[in-house]
Amino acid sequence: MRRLYVDFALACDGYAVPARAALIRWCKAALIDIGGSVRLGLRVVAEAEAAALNERFRGRTGPTNVLSFPYGDEPLGKTRFLGDVVLCAPLVPAEAAREGRPENAHWAHLVIHGILHLQGFDHETDQDAQAMEAQETRILTGLGFTDPHR
């Protein structure tokens, strides 16, 4: 039986963030072919922290909506630690509005996108992007959301 442990940190105030139960449901849905116990960190931040992390780890200026920091393959005891996902709360409503999508759907997409990165998915090539988008679509539609890539 797989167990998921989510270390959740809300590091900003004044933003509407989905309920912890929804965040955990989306995290579980994004785990692909992982058995045993899994731990990951989910941190919700304001623009300043997102921008600082984006600059430090990606060399890019300004905040980004989601960052992933994979831990590696070594287990911590009986639990595998996948890594951390950082979400920028102020960007989510603006992006959702621009895309004409419900905020909750965009939150779910970003959580799933980040966790797929922790599992080795990326979008550096067209082929990799298609594979990652197919996984996102499968997971999101399975959760009752519309395809974010249409």
Rosetta blueprint (number, residue, H / E / L):
1 M L
2 R L
3 R E
4 L E
5 Y E
6 V E
7 D E
8 F E
9 A E
10 L E
11 A L
12 C L
13 D L
14 G L
15 Y L
16 A L
17 V L
18 P L
19 A L
20 R H
21 A H
22 A H
23 L H
24 I H
25 R H
26 W H
27 C H
28 K H
29 A H
30 A H
31 L L
32 I L
33 D L
34 I L
35 G L
36 G L
37 S E
38 V E
39 R E
40 L E
41 G E
42 L E
43 R E
44 V E
45 V E
46 A L
47 E H
48 A H
49 E H
50 A H
51 A H
52 A H
53 L H
54 N H
55 E H
56 R H
57 F H
58 R H
59 G L
60 R L
61 T L
62 G L
63 P L
64 T L
65 N L
66 V E
67 L E
68 S E
69 F E
70 P E
71 Y L
72 G L
73 D L
74 E L
75 P E
76 L E
77 G L
78 K L
79 T E
80 R E
81 F E
82 L E
83 G E
84 D E
85 V E
86 V E
87 L E
88 C E
89 A L
90 P L
91 L H
92 V H
93 P H
94 A H
95 E H
96 A H
97 A H
98 R H
99 E H
100 G L
101 R L
102 P L
103 E H
104 N H
105 A H
106 H H
107 W H
108 A H
109 H H
110 L H
111 V H
112 I H
113 H H
114 G H
115 I H
116 L H
117 H H
118 L H
119 Q L
120 G L
121 F L
122 D L
123 H L
124 E L
125 T L
126 D H
127 Q H
128 D H
129 A H
130 Q H
131 A H
132 M H
133 E H
134 A H
135 Q H
136 E H
137 T H
138 R H
139 I H
140 L H
141 T H
142 G H
143 L L
144 G L
145 F L
146 T L
147 D L
148 P L
149 H L
150 R L
